[in-house]
Amino acid sequence: MTGSFVYSEKPIRIESGSGPYLYDDAGNEYLDFGASYGVAAVGHAHPEVVGAVESQVGKLTFVQASYPNSARDALYEKLGAVAPHHLENVWLCNSGTEANEAALKFARSATGNSKIIAAQRGFHGRTMGSLAATWKPKYKKPFEPLAADFEFVPFGDEDALADAVDDETAAVLLEPIQGEGGVNPAPEGYLQAAREVTEETGAALILDEIQTGLGRTGSLWACEKRGVVPDVLTSAKGLGGGLPVGATLCADWIAEESGPHGSTFSGGPVVSAAAEATLSAIVEDDLAGNAGQVGDYLQSKLRGGELPIRTVRGEGLLLGVEVGRGANRVLKQLAMDHGILALPAGRSVVRLLPPLTVEEAHADALVSALGDALAEVSA
Ligand SMILES: *Cc1c(COP(=O)(O)O)cnc(C)c1O
């Protein structure tokens, strides 16, 4: 049996992990600046997460979400403490795309409209609804027709957004910083403009914080820094400390008319325990503060390091380094010769998305290895 028809296999076999490090089957160490797309936000095998999972799994591995359960209640309480103001309702699920899928359904149900406005170069997941809101034609073409009534506007253009949104619009769906699309932060004022135009027409503002949330950009949520509270916020990736958890946080007006929805595995006790422990670690260790500080340090080193790079974009520990063509060659060199794993974002951008626990010494190691890898690739 093989799974390689979906995932092209890398030449490294990963067998264990600890903090910001991964280890292959020969015991080689890799500094993980990709964190499996941000899943390892609190690092690998975080002791509190491991402990929470171990003690829950033997007590009650699963019960479905209509039975109240103390592990799920503890997660609800913790999420309530970190959620942006007014987002006091949550639906738990198993992945990012599922969190967005629910957000789109809830917004359609609550507004009675169907039109969804999304942004060019946005990424929201791979199921039929979230994929319809995703920009890249390559991801969509073979699977069309997808869900209907999706429209795209250029990301960052306030006027185009204001023109697209009308009183038939169910929702505007945006990432505060586009991750997959090349690490593009929303320009100053753009999310506020999206908030205003949706308020005027009665559409829902959905912010996809699956990549930007949980402290990665230096504040708990990227929308917080911009002074914007959406009607729906989606989270996933790092939320479960490595276990599959997603969350759709909603304002009352969305929750009250959200329509019938559900998922068998929604909010199981084991993933709830993992997510509660993960959120506790993020809050108690101020990992948002650390991400802001180490992220700033890393940006200044990248800029000041005389590296042959074009630009550095992003905030906190979500950074895109424009290296010209061939990001994949640079990434391969980084992995094989320098023991550092990172991610691409399109063809020419190296995306840095390490655990939020990394320190300045790890940033130094990355900058020095990236400089060497860039020299080696162009040699
Ligand atoms: C990864 C990602 C998703 C999809 O999450 P999955 O868990 O892979 O379904 C959606 N939106 C954004 C911004 C993401 O980065």
The ligand as a MOL file (V3000), in Angstrom:
LIG
                    3D

  0  0  0     0  0            999 V3000
M  V30 BEGIN CTAB
M  V30 COUNTS 15 15 0 0 0
M  V30 BEGIN ATOM
M  V30 1 C -3.7000 25.2010 6.6420 0
M  V30 2 C -4.7340 26.2000 6.4330 0
M  V30 3 C -6.0650 25.8270 6.2140 0
M  V30 4 C -6.5090 24.3970 6.0880 0
M  V30 5 O -6.2690 23.6460 7.2480 0
M  V30 6 P -6.2870 22.0460 7.1690 0
M  V30 7 O -6.1720 21.6220 8.6080 0
M  V30 8 O -5.1370 21.6230 6.3290 0
M  V30 9 O -7.5750 21.6490 6.5700 0
M  V30 10 C -7.0020 26.8440 6.0610 0
M  V30 11 N -6.6480 28.1320 6.1280 0
M  V30 12 C -5.3830 28.5270 6.3570 0
M  V30 13 C -5.0570 29.9860 6.4390 0
M  V30 14 C -4.3780 27.5700 6.5120 0
M  V30 15 O -3.1100 27.9590 6.6900 0
M  V30 END ATOM
M  V30 BEGIN BOND
M  V30 1 1 1 2
M  V30 2 1 2 3
M  V30 3 2 2 14
M  V30 4 1 3 4
M  V30 5 2 3 10
M  V30 6 1 4 5
M  V30 7 1 5 6
M  V30 8 2 6 7
M  V30 9 1 6 8
M  V30 10 1 6 9
M  V30 11 1 10 11
M  V30 12 2 11 12
M  V30 13 1 12 13
M  V30 14 1 12 14
M  V30 15 1 14 15
M  V30 END BOND
M  V30 END CTAB
M  END
